Amino acid sequence: MNNPAFPDRTLPNPQKLNLSTKLAYGAGDLGPAITANILAVFLLIFFTNVAGLPPGTAGSILLISKIWDAINDPIIGWLSDRTSSRWGRRHPWMLFGAIPFGLFFFLQWVVPRFSDNPNTNQWGLFWYYVAIAFLFNNFYTAVNLPYTTLTAELTQDYDERTSLNSFRFAFSIGGSIFSLLLALGIFNLIQNNPTRQYLVLGGVCAVISVLPIYWCVWGTHKRVQEAERQRQETVDSSDPIPYFQQLKIAFSNRPFLYVIGIYLCSWLAVQNTVAVIPYFVKNWMGLTDQDFTKVVMAVQVTGLIMLFVWSAVSRRVGKKAVYFMGMTLWIIAEVGLFFLQPGQVGLMYFLAVLAGFGVATAYLIPWSMIPDVIELDELHTGQRREGIFYGFMVLLQKVALAIGLFLVGVALQYSGFISTTGEQPAPTQPESALWAIRLLIGPIPTVILLIGLFLAYLYPITREVHTEILLQLQERKRADSSGLPVKE
């Protein structure tokens, strides 16, 4: 029953979503998860070990592409908000963006030849991959950003939104794990031909990533059309908040500054570790492509399982305590990897599992802190501005990925790392390159994680503070519904 003391904020037709709608919605994140995971794990080593680009050049391509990926989010978000069609505002972007999204993902794994002159050919490859990454990221955002907004359009029920996101992240993490299993199978099937391995991997992932987008559109279009009809009947004519005003709102919220610091440190460590694992496993441990794929899988499978474990623990001991526990285990794993010696394969997998305990908290805790920050902002301003805060979190995730990949590439180049093409045998790397790889897998992410722990210690919204915020918000809502002034 609705409490008469509170205004009814539900849609006029707030029925529960059926299972087929939730499955279709979750499937919409499968393709972006597969492509993002394959790119994060394999693209840098593909550039250096197959395309033959110097690590610094490869890192620069990734930095440029990810910075543009972050910039185009508000542009496409603004355009999708203003789209008008019989399919609603979001579905046209997904329908027409899906095939180019898959096509340009595949073209990132092609190694064209521009000249017999190595220097000229490298510059040709540089501009080719920059252009393809620019186009891919445009279509990735065109598909994924409108998709993420469907949560609010499919239902206004609080619990249903939570349920929808559980389906989304199940498909997302499952897609990441599936992509690694697929890579492992292709690498086992195609031996001693890295160029062909990555070309087949790119093609198969492109097809698998496109199809679920159409499933999502087909399975959610009725609910979206109904939501669009209701939105047009009750459209808000108020002016949107200017972008720089949004910046001011977000950065005047001190707890939000701690959260973005925690998140940035966590994801810098995640992306740095994921980018350097292939080099560590192949060049320091002396193992194969299949082995480093298994190591990444060990981290991600453990992270998936621990998401549910840490969530249960958090309800008992709080978010900060869980973050400290997870980060401590992760730091132990990073230090252990630095001291790991060739031949200690069993210990390597144990440390990968241990790192997965911490990686799960990098997913879980910062995102669970954001609703607390939003409610504090609502208490101070009287308005809920979820889009502003969540938008900056997505932006930071992409910035962290760009910085992590770029720094790994630059560090490898200055250490004397020897890049190769797919046809050349693997070279013996100099001691300076091996030392840089070990620093990148151990001490550097450890320092970053310690900074994140310090920021988590300063984060002020405890369970008790959050309870007080909710009580004050409830008092305000009661006063608003009864016309009485709010007690100061």
PyMOL commands that set and color helices and strands:
alter all, ss='L'
color gray80, all
select helices_A, chain A and resi 19-27+30-49+55-81+91-107+118-148+150-154+158-189+194-233+243-251+254-284+289-317+319-339+345-381+386-414+431-441+443-458+463-482
alter helices_A, ss='H'
color red, helices_A
deselect
rebuild
show_as cartoon
